[in-house]
Amino acid sequence: MRFIWIYFLIFFFYVFDLGNLDAIRQSTEGFYLQIVKEMHLSGSFLTPQYMGENHWSKPPGHFWLGLIFSKIFGQTNVFFPRFSMVLVSLFGIFFISRWLKKHFSIEIIYSFVFLSASLGVFRYAKIYMMEAPLAFFSVLGALKLYDYLESSKKSDLFYASALMAYSILIKGPVSVVMIALGLLPYYIRYKKFYIKKSFLLVGVTLAISSLWFLISYANYGQEFFQTFFLDQNIGKFTAQEYPTRVLFQGLFIFSMPWIVYLPFYINKEYFRRFSTNPALFFLLCQFLGFFFIWLIPNQKSHHYAYPASLILSILLLILILKTKKIGLKNLIPEKIIGFVGIFIGILIFTGTFVFSEFNTSWTHYFTLLLLFVVGITIFINKDILVRLLSPFLIMGIIYNFLLPIFYLPYIPQKVVDLVGTQKIAVVARKPYFIKEQIKSSEMDVLSPSTIRPYILENDRLYLVHEDVYKNSSLGEVTETLHSWIIWKRGRRFHHIWNALREKNLSALREKVFLLKNQ
């Protein structure tokens, strides 16, 4: 109970500004939020719904987590689905911390603070993507699997099977394949193949998880089989190929800041532990299985590395807390983290002066001062808990208080007022965030190729992005009620770097138009 204030502080940073529609998000988040909304409104529990149609790109396990709160409170919004990701992440961290306490004698508070400060955990806890539940249910399933193999307790069998089964209902069978790939070298190393236990575990896991697949096939037959298994899963092996480096980039980014410690702490002693400590070797094998499985399909992305980065963070935790520190060597990583955190804060804050369109207030000055204090604390305090907590505070301050200076509202309040309850048509692939802000009596979602014919046959308001406005020559058939600037999605680092170097943000932004018929 003496550390309750630390748990509260971490919880505060995780839920802060969680319902902000203009906060940092991933491009597909609106897609998942729309599915939860439609499942709630249609009363569908087993079948994901998108734009009024059955949608089986993923099983419903992820959507159930957000749907629970919709049913409890009788409404859908962006906060509750994201809050479900916070709960999954923080409870997941807590149970991982208990497992580490049991097998490595690491105090729960140390593990909890350390994993909470991992950039990947923090990022995916604050957006409604399936990375958080996939990672935590799969990792916890693997950890309980290890306990079952070593203890043969029925309770461990139940928890391992239930967790692994739910991970299947989040992403599909690939989640168990990740775990299985990591089991093989572990079995070979210790010459224990656990044949009976393995078959029992697989049988119970499949018995639980297959219920949804069997019910869906019984209800929809070949339509479900073709869409889910052939198009959405096997289809990833023939999809557009992406460079392998993005997975390694994701692994590095999501393991920050603790990945900084790796070159300073790794030594022969740590490698020897892999051969003498079964639990540590098991974690290493699981990390390799969780990561290299995503090298097989053509479709790759940074976020596929997140489940593996969670295990890597666990390995780094053991490395840092269980490796003997020699001289001042252990201070070098803390200095790097402190300097980098302060540098990022200064860089962000300086941008508010270089680009005059972003305004600051006294709260932002106070935030920068607080960032300095936390960074300096790393250098002067010898308490290990303070050193673990400081990087978390640096990350939380930058993410929650400094980056919002640069938020540009996707739908400004003036547009909300102009539209009111009038009928409107929008050109958008994922209209969730538009619908949440504009309370129109009727909203039609169109494609770029249909907007101009639609305008010629209807009389209402229209919301389009600049490229659609120009390519469809909408200035010839409409009048502009209002236009505003938003950030472009999908900008890469080199785009951002060039814009900062040239002090010109135009390449990172685009116009959006609210139009009406002439």
TIMARDO-584487 format. One record per residue (C-alpha): x, y, z; residue in three letters. Coordinates in pm, whole numbers, plus 32768, in hexadecimal, padded with zeros to 4 digits. Each point is the difference from the previous one (the first is absolute). Layout:
<nodes>
    c1    c2    c3  residu
     X     Y     Z     Ala
...
</nodes>
This chain:
<nodes>
    c1    c2    c3  residu
  8000  8000  8000     Met
  8129  80ED  8030     Arg
  8027  8018  7E86     Phe
  7E91  8050  7FBC     Ile
  805D  8162  7F92     Trp
  80E0  7F72  7EEF     Ile
  7EEA  7F23  7F78     Tyr
  7F13  8129  8007     Phe
  80FE  80DD  7F4B     Leu
  8032  7EFE  7EEE     Ile
  7E87  7FD2  7FDC     Phe
  7FD5  817B  7FE7     Phe
  80FC  801E  7EE3     Phe
  7F5F  7EDD  7F48     Tyr
  7E9C  8089  800B     Val
  8055  8172  7FDB     Phe
  7F4A  809D  7ED4     Asp
  7F97  7EA4  7F90     Leu
  7EBD  8078  7F5D     Gly
  80A3  810D  7F29     Asn
  7F91  7FC6  7E98     Leu
  8127  80C7  7F7C     Asp
  810C  7F4E  80CE     Ala
  8110  7F27  7F67     Ile
  7F67  7ECA  7F68     Arg
  8046  7EF4  7EFD     Gln
  7F56  8015  7EAF     Ser
  7F34  7EC2  802D     Thr
  7F80  8056  815D     Glu
  7EC8  80A3  7F71     Gly
  7FB7  7EBE  7F44     Phe
  8000  7F30  8141     Tyr
  7F3A  8107  80C0     Leu
  7EFA  8002  7EEC     Gln
  7FDD  7E85  801A     Ile
  7FC4  8015  8178     Val
  7F00  8113  7FCB     Lys
  7F40  7F3D  7EF9     Glu
  8008  7EBE  80CC     Met
  7F6B  80C1  8124     His
  7EF3  80AB  7F31     Leu
  7FA0  7EC2  7F44     Ser
  8007  7F22  8135     Gly
  80FA  7F1C  7F52     Ser
  80E9  7F4D  80F3     Phe
  8095  7EE1  7F36     Leu
  801F  80A6  7EAB     Thr
  80CE  813D  7FC9     Pro
  7F46  8106  7F37     Gln
  8092  8112  7F23     Tyr
  7F34  80F5  7F31     Met
  7ECF  7F25  802C     Gly
  80A9  7EC3  7F80     Glu
  8095  7ECD  80A8     Asn
  8177  802D  801F     His
  80F3  7EE8  804E     Trp
  815A  8094  7FD9     Ser
  8036  7FA8  816F     Lys
  7F4A  7F2C  8106     Pro
  7F2B  80C4  80FA     Pro
  80DB  7FDA  8138     Gly
  8093  815D  7FE0     His
  7EAB  809A  7FBE     Phe
  7F65  7F55  812F     Trp
  80ED  80BF  80E3     Leu
  7F77  814E  7F86     Gly
  7E9D  7F7D  7FDE     Leu
  7FEB  7FAA  8173     Ile
  800B  8170  8061     Phe
  7F09  805E  7EEF     Ser
  7F08  7F0A  8093     Lys
  8041  8071  8166     Ile
  7FD5  8174  7FB8     Phe
  7F0D  7FE1  7EDE     Gly
  80CC  80D4  7F12     Gln
  8132  7FFA  7F21     Thr
  8117  80FF  7FF9     Asn
  8177  8006  7FD8     Val
  8050  8000  8175     Phe
  7F75  7EB0  806F     Phe
  809F  7F24  7EF3     Pro
  814F  80AA  8041     Arg
  7FCC  7FD7  8176     Phe
  7FD7  7E8A  7FCA     Ser
  815F  8000  7F66     Met
  8086  80B6  8133     Val
  7F6A  7EF7  80E3     Leu
  8084  7EE1  7F2B     Val
  815C  809A  8004     Ser
  8014  8057  8172     Leu
  7F67  7EB9  8078     Phe
  80E1  7F49  7F0A     Gly
  8132  80B1  808D     Ile
  7F94  7FA8  8162     Phe
  7FDC  7E8B  7FB9     Phe
  8149  7FF8  7F3F     Ile
  809F  80AB  812E     Ser
  7F78  7EEF  80E4     Arg
  8094  7EF6  7F1D     Trp
  8153  80AF  8007     Leu
  7FED  8016  817A     Lys
  7FC9  7E88  8011     Lys
  8113  7F99  7F0E     His
  8106  8115  801F     Phe
  7FB9  809D  8155     Ser
  7FCC  8159  7F67     Ile
  7F22  80DE  80D2     Glu
  7EAB  8039  7F61     Ile
  8019  817B  8017     Ile
  8149  7FFE  7F3C     Tyr
  7F71  7F2B  7EE8     Ser
  7EBE  80CA  7FF7     Phe
  80B3  814E  7FDF     Val
  80FD  7F78  7F06     Phe
  7F01  7F65  7F12     Leu
  7F13  8128  8021     Ser
  8119  80DE  7F82     Ala
  8034  7F33  7EC3     Ser
  7FA1  80DB  7ED9     Leu
  7F43  7EEB  7F4D     Gly
  7F2D  7FAF  8134     Val
  7FB0  816F  803B     Phe
  7FA9  8048  7E96     Arg
  7F1A  7ED9  7FC4     Tyr
  7F52  8026  814F     Ala
  7F84  8158  7F94     Lys
  7F69  7F9F  7EB0     Ile
  7EFC  7EFC  7FA3     Tyr
  80D4  7F10  7F37     Met
  801B  7E89  802F     Met
  8177  8007  8045     Glu
  7FD3  8025  817A     Ala
  7F0F  7EDB  8037     Pro
  80BA  7F26  7F04     Leu
  814B  803F  80AF     Ala
  7F89  7FD9  8167     Phe
  7F19  7ED5  7FD2     Phe
  810A  7F4D  7F2F     Ser
  8120  8050  80EC     Val
  7F3A  7FA7  8138     Leu
  7F8A  7EC2  7F56     Gly
  8169  7FA4  7FB7     Ala
  806A  8047  8167     Leu
  7EE9  7F2D  8092     Lys
  8057  7EF2  7F03     Leu
  8160  7FF9  8091     Tyr
  7F6E  7FDC  815F     Asp
  7F25  7EE1  7F8C     Tyr
  811E  7F48  7F5A     Leu
  80D0  801D  813B     Glu
  7EF2  7FC6  8108     Ser
  7EE7  7F36  7F58     Ser
  7F00  80C5  80CB     Lys
  7EA1  7FF8  7F72     Lys
  7FD5  816F  8052     Ser
  812D  8057  7F26     Asp
  7F6E  7F2C  7EE8     Leu
  7EB7  80BB  8018     Phe
  809C  815C  8004     Tyr
  80F4  7FB0  7EE6     Ala
  7EEC  7F6E  7F25     Ser
  7F0C  811C  8049     Ala
  8101  8110  7FB8     Leu
  807D  7F59  7EC3     Met
  7E9C  7FBF  7F8A     Ala
  7FA7  816D  802C     Tyr
  8138  8068  7F43     Ser
  7F80  7F2C  7EDE     Ile
  7EB6  80BE  8013     Leu
  80C1  8146  7FDC     Ile
  80E5  7FBD  7ED8     Lys
  7FBC  7E9E  7F90     Gly
  80CF  7EBE  8011     Pro
  8145  80C0  7FC4     Val
  800A  8062  8170     Ser
  802B  7E95  806C     Val
  80F6  7FC0  7EE5     Val
  80DB  8112  8099     Met
  8006  7F43  814A     Ile
  8035  7EAD  7F57     Ala
  8131  807E  7F40     Leu
  809E  8065  8149     Gly
  7FB5  7EB1  80A1     Leu
  80C1  7F2F  7F06     Leu
  8164  8076  8059     Pro
  7FA3  7FF3  8170     Tyr
  7F8F  7E95  7FDD     Tyr
  813E  7FA5  7F42     Ile
  80E8  80B0  80F5     Arg
  7F76  7F4E  8133     Tyr
  7FA4  7EBD  7F4A     Lys
  7EA4  800F  8094     Lys
  7EF7  7FEA  7EF7     Phe
  7ED7  7FFC  80EF     Tyr
  7F37  7F40  7EFB     Ile
  7ED7  7FB3  80E0     Lys
  7FF5  815C  8098     Lys
  8023  80A6  7EAC     Ser
  7EE1  7F3D  7F67     Phe
  7F27  8044  812F     Leu
  8050  8172  7FF5     Leu
  7FBF  801E  7E8A     Val
  7EBF  7F3B  8021     Gly
  7F71  80DA  8114     Val
  806F  8141  7F51     Thr
  7F62  7F9F  7EB5     Leu
  7EC5  7F83  80AA     Ala
  7FCD  8158  809A     Ile
  8066  80D8  7ED9     Ser
  7F5B  7F31  7EEE     Ser
  7EA1  8043  8086     Leu
  7FEE  8153  7F55     Trp
  808A  7F75  7EB8     Phe
  7F08  7EDE  8002     Leu
  7ED7  80E1  8050     Ile
  8066  80F8  7EF0     Ser
  802B  7EEB  7EFF     Tyr
  7EB0  7F6A  8060     Ala
  7F58  8153  7FD3     Asn
  80B2  807C  7EC5     Tyr
  80A2  7ECC  7F61     Gly
  80E9  8034  7EDC     Gln
  7FE4  817B  8014     Glu
  80A8  7FFE  8155     Phe
  8108  7EFC  7FA0     Phe
  8060  80B3  7EC0     Gln
  8017  8159  80A0     Thr
  80AD  7FAE  8149     Phe
  80EB  7EE3  7FAC     Phe
  804C  802B  7E8E     Leu
  7FE4  8177  7FBF     Asp
  8064  809D  814C     Gln
  80FD  7F06  808E     Asn
  809C  7F2F  7EEC     Ile
  7FE0  8132  7F22     Gly
  8108  80B2  80CD     Lys
  8105  7F14  7F70     Phe
  7FB9  8084  7EA1     Thr
  7FBC  816C  805B     Ala
  80E3  8120  7F9D     Gln
  8159  7FC1  808F     Glu
  8092  80FA  80F6     Tyr
  8171  801E  8063     Pro
  8070  7F25  8120     Thr
  80B3  8123  80A5     Arg
  7EB5  8092  807B     Val
  7FE0  7EE0  80F8     Leu
  8158  8043  8090     Phe
  7FB1  8174  800D     Gln
  7EC0  7FB4  80BE     Gly
  80B8  7F1B  80F3     Leu
  80FE  8111  804C     Phe
  7F00  811A  8022     Ile
  7F07  7F3F  80D7     Phe
  8116  7F88  80E9     Ser
  806E  8163  804F     Met
  8088  8081  80E4     Pro
  8081  7EBB  8093     Trp
  80A3  7F85  7EBE     Ile
  8108  810E  8046     Val
  8083  7F24  811C     Tyr
  804A  7ED3  7F23     Leu
  8160  8056  7F83     Pro
  8070  806D  815E     Phe
  7F81  7EDA  80CA     Tyr
  801A  7ED4  7F1A     Ile
  811D  7F1B  8063     Asn
  806E  7E95  800F     Lys
  7F5C  7FD3  8153     Glu
  7EAD  8053  7F6C     Tyr
  802F  7F10  7EDC     Phe
  8062  7EEA  80F0     Arg
  7EBB  802E  80BB     Arg
  7F3D  7F9E  7ECA     Phe
  809B  7EA7  8010     Ser
  7FD3  7FD3  8176     Thr
  7EB0  80A8  8045     Asn
  7ED9  7F4E  7F54     Pro
  7F11  8124  8034     Ala
  80F3  80F7  7F61     Leu
  8045  7F18  7EDB     Phe
  7E88  7FD1  7FD4     Phe
  7FD0  817B  7FEB     Leu
  8115  801B  7EFD     Leu
  7F62  7EED  7F2C     Cys
  7EAB  80A8  8018     Gln
  8094  814E  7F97     Phe
  8096  7F5F  7ECA     Leu
  7EB9  7F50  7FAD     Gly
  7F2E  813B  8036     Phe
  80E3  80CD  7F1E     Phe
  806B  7F1D  7EE2     Phe
  7EA0  7F81  7FB6     Ile
  7FB7  8156  7F64     Trp
  8123  7FE0  7F0D     Leu
  7F41  7EF0  7F45     Ile
  7ECE  80B4  7F6D     Pro
  8033  8110  7EFB     Asn
  7F30  80F8  80C5     Gln
  80DE  80A1  8108     Lys
  7FE1  812E  80DF     Ser
  80A5  809F  812E     His
  7EE4  7F9C  80E5     His
  8033  7E8B  7FC1     Tyr
  813E  8020  80CF     Ala
  7F44  8074  8136     Tyr
  7FB5  7EA8  809C     Pro
  816F  7FA3  7FDB     Ala
  806D  8151  808C     Ser
  7F37  7FB6  813C     Leu
  80CD  7EC4  803B     Ile
  813F  80BB  7FA6     Leu
  7FA9  8101  810C     Ser
  7FDB  7EE3  80FB     Ile
  8156  7F79  7F9C     Leu
  8095  815C  8022     Leu
  7F62  8022  8158     Leu
  80AA  7EC0  8073     Ile
  8144  806F  7F5D     Leu
  8003  8153  80AD     Ile
  7F91  7F94  815C     Leu
  80B9  7EB5  8013     Lys
  814F  805A  7F61     Thr
  8116  8075  80E7     Lys
  804B  816F  7FCE     Lys
  8170  805B  7FE1     Ile
  807D  815F  8053     Gly
  7F4D  811E  7F50     Leu
  7F9D  7F27  7EDA     Lys
  7E99  7FE9  807B     Asn
  7FDA  817D  7FF7     Leu
  803B  8022  7E8A     Ile
  7EA9  7F84  7F88     Pro
  7F4B  80DF  80FC     Glu
  80C2  812C  7F7F     Lys
  7FA5  7FAB  7E9A     Ile
  7E8E  7FE2  8057     Ile
  8007  8143  80C8     Gly
  80B2  80C6  7EF1     Phe
  7F26  7F75  7EE8     Val
  7EC1  8046  80C2     Gly
  8065  8166  804C     Ile
  8079  8033  7E99     Phe
  7EB4  7F86  7F70     Ile
  7F43  80E3  80EF     Gly
  80D1  812F  7F9C     Ile
  7FDF  7FA9  7E8E     Leu
  7E85  7FE8  801B     Ile
  7FE8  813F  80CB     Phe
  80EA  80BF  7F16     Thr
  7F18  7FA7  7EE3     Gly
  7EF3  80D9  809A     Thr
  80DE  8130  7FC7     Phe
  8082  7F9F  7EA8     Val
  7E9F  7FBF  7F81     Phe
  7F2D  811F  8080     Ser
  7EB0  7F56  7FB8     Glu
  802D  7F2B  8139     Phe
  7FB6  80B9  8142     Asn
  808E  7FB9  8156     Thr
  7F88  805D  8159     Ser
  8094  8008  815E     Trp
  7F9F  7E92  802E     Thr
  80EC  7F9D  7EE6     His
  811E  80C1  809E     Tyr
  7FB7  7F51  8148     Phe
  7FFB  7EB1  7F4C     Thr
  8156  803F  7F67     Leu
  8089  8060  8156     Leu
  7F70  7EBF  8092     Leu
  80A9  7F3B  7EEA     Leu
  814F  8098  805F     Phe
  7FCA  7FAA  816E     Val
  7FAC  7E95  7FB0     Val
  8129  7FE1  7F14     Gly
  80F1  8089  8101     Ile
  7F6E  7F1A  810A     Thr
  8087  7ED8  7F3E     Ile
  8163  807C  8036     Phe
  7FF3  805E  816F     Ile
  7F25  7EF2  8098     Asn
  808E  7EA8  8047     Lys
  7EB6  7F56  8057     Asp
  7FB3  7EF7  7EFB     Ile
  7E88  803E  800D     Leu
  8033  8172  7FB8     Val
  80E2  7FA8  7EDD     Arg
  7EF9  7F18  7F70     Leu
  7EE7  80FB  8034     Leu
  80B5  812B  7F6B     Ser
  8003  7F81  7E96     Pro
  7E8C  7FB8  8022     Phe
  7FC1  8166  8070     Leu
  80D4  808C  7EE3     Ile
  7F3B  7F35  7F02     Met
  7EB1  8056  809E     Gly
  804B  8176  8013     Ile
  806D  800F  7E92     Ile
  7EDE  7F2D  7F83     Tyr
  7EE9  8093  80D6     Asn
  8064  816D  8029     Phe
  80FB  8072  7EF7     Leu
  7F8D  7F4E  7EC3     Leu
  7E98  807F  8028     Pro
  8087  815F  7FB7     Ile
  800E  7F91  7E94     Phe
  7EAA  7F5C  7FE8     Tyr
  7F2B  8086  7EE1     Leu
  7E8B  7FB6  8024     Pro
  7F80  7F1B  7EF0     Tyr
  7EA8  80A1  801B     Ile
  8010  8162  8095     Pro
  7EE1  807B  80D7     Gln
  7FA2  80FE  7EF4     Lys
  7FBD  7EE2  7F0E     Val
  7F2F  7F49  8103     Val
  7F30  813D  802B     Asp
  7FDC  803D  7E89     Leu
  7F8B  7E9C  7FBE     Val
  7F17  7FE6  812C     Gly
  7F03  7EF0  7FB0     Thr
  8004  8038  7E87     Gln
  8033  7EDD  7F12     Lys
  8168  7FD4  7F94     Ile
  80CF  7F1F  7F1E     Ala
  816E  7FB6  804A     Val
  8115  7F61  7F38     Val
  80B9  7F24  80F9     Ala
  8076  7E97  8014     Arg
  7FD8  7FF8  817B     Lys
  7EF4  80FB  8065     Pro
  7FEF  7FAF  8175     Tyr
  80AB  813A  8083     Phe
  7F33  80E0  7F18     Ile
  7EBB  7F62  8076     Lys
  8063  8025  816B     Glu
  8032  8178  7FDD     Gln
  7EF3  8061  7F07     Ile
  7EA2  7FB6  8082     Lys
  7F57  8005  7EAD     Ser
  7EA0  7F79  7FD3     Ser
  807D  7F37  7ED7     Glu
  8163  7FBB  7F88     Met
  8055  7F4D  7EBC     Asp
  815E  7F72  7FD0     Val
  807D  8016  7E99     Leu
  8134  7FA5  7F37     Ser
  80CA  8104  7F3B     Pro
  7F75  7F7F  7EB5     Ser
  7E93  8030  8066     Thr
  8008  8154  80AA     Ile
  7FD3  80DC  7ECA     Arg
  7ED5  7F3F  7F6F     Pro
  7F6B  7FFB  815C     Tyr
  801C  817B  801D     Ile
  7F52  8031  7EB2     Leu
  7ED7  7F30  8076     Glu
  7FDF  8076  816A     Asn
  7FF1  813C  80D0     Asp
  80B6  7FEA  814A     Arg
  8151  8046  80A5     Leu
  8141  7F4B  7F9F     Tyr
  8147  7FC0  80B6     Leu
  812E  7FAA  7F2B     Val
  817B  800C  8010     His
  80CF  80E1  7F20     Glu
  806E  7EF2  7F0B     Asp
  7E97  7F97  7FBF     Val
  7F97  816D  7FE0     Tyr
  8106  803E  7EF3     Lys
  7FF4  7EB3  7F46     Asn
  7E83  8009  7FE0     Ser
  7FF7  8177  7FB0     Ser
  7EFE  8037  8110     Leu
  803B  8178  7FF6     Gly
  7F33  8003  7EBF     Glu
  7EC4  7F77  80A2     Val
  8019  806A  816E     Thr
  803F  8129  80E3     Glu
  80F1  7FF2  8125     Thr
  7F61  803C  8153     Leu
  8142  7FCB  80BF     His
  815D  7F6F  7FD0     Ser
  8105  7FA2  8103     Trp
  814F  7F55  8027     Ile
  8042  7EA2  808D     Ile
  8132  7F21  8015     Trp
  802D  7F0D  7EE0     Lys
  7FF3  7E93  8061     Arg
  8118  7F10  7FA4     Gly
  811E  80FB  8000     Arg
  8156  7F5D  8028     Arg
  812B  8073  80C8     Phe
  80AD  8095  7ED0     His
  7ECB  80D2  7FB5     His
  8002  8086  8164     Ile
  8178  803E  7FFC     Trp
  7FF5  80BE  7EB7     Asn
  7EDD  80D4  8079     Ala
  80B7  805D  8142     Leu
  8144  8048  7F48     Arg
  7F52  80E5  7F09     Glu
  7F1D  8095  810F     Lys
  7EDA  7FB6  7F1F     Asn
  7EEA  7F1B  8078     Leu
  7F34  8008  7EBF     Ser
  807A  7EA6  7F97     Ala
  7F78  7F72  8146     Leu
  7EAA  80A2  7FED     Arg
  7ED3  800B  7F1F     Glu
  7EBC  80C1  7FE1     Lys
  7EA6  7F7E  8047     Val
  7ECD  80A6  7F69     Phe
  7E99  8023  8074     Leu
  7F37  803A  7EC4     Leu
  7E9B  8045  7F94     Lys
  7F52  7FFB  7EB0     Asn
  8017  8138  7F29     Gln
</nodes>
